[in-house]
């Protein structure tokens, strides 16, 4: 029986790994972003201008403790939902 093939979306990443390019792809609020290996939630938020100090982050369906944003390293395929609280009345 032939081995199932990966979906086309996975092919470019597989080629990049074989060629030695090392990157991580994460989805933030529905948009795909590249990140460096070892990049943290905090550094990604800073780079995207999302004010890590005030942002609320959910990673793969689980809340991330704001005090650990600088310690949580992103992994390939992570999905983040980022919300920034607003005040008003």
N, C-alpha and C positions, 0 to 999 in steps of 0.2 A: 504494500500500500504506500503511495507517495506521501512524503512528509508535507503537512499543510504549510503554506507560505504565509509570511507575515503580511499584514495589510500594507498597501502602498505608502501610507503615511509614515510607517516605521522604517521604510527602506533608506531614506536619506540619513537618518541617525545611525543606522547600522553601518553605512558607508563611512560616515565621519569617524566612528569608533575604530574601524579598521584602518583608516588613514592616519590615526594618531591624534586627531583633533579631539580635545576633551572639553565638553561643554555640558551644561545641564539645561533642560527646557522645562519651564514651569508655566502654569496658567494662573494668571491673576485677574480675578473678576471677568473671566471669559476671554481674556487676551493672552496670547502666547508670548512669553519673554524668554530670552536667553539669560543664563546666569553662569557665573564661574563656579567650578567645583569648589565646595567649601563655603560658598557665599551663604550668609545668614539671612534670616527674615529681616533683621534690622537693616543690614546693608542694602538689601533689595528695596525695602521701603524708602530708605534715604535716596537711593539712586533714582527711584520712580517719583520722588517728590511727594510721598504720601505721609509725611510727618509721623514717624514711628512712635513718637511720644504719645500721640493721641489715638493712633489707629487700633482698631480691634481686628484681630486676625484669626481666621479659622483655616487650618491646614488639613486637607483631606477629610473634612467633616468634623474635625476635633478642634476645640478652641486652644489657642497657644497663649500661655501665660505671658503677659506683657513684660514681666521681669526677666524672661528668658529669650526674648527676641534676638539678643546678641549671641545666644548659644545654640539656637536651633538652626542646623545646617539644612539647606534645601537639597532635595534629591530629585533626580530626573523623573518627570511625570507628576510632581506634586501639583495639587490644585489649591490655590489660596483664594479665600474670600476676604477682602479687606473693606472694612467700614470705618468711617470717621464720624464720631458723634457730632451733632450740631446742636447748638443752643438757640433758644428763641421761644417765643410764646405768642 
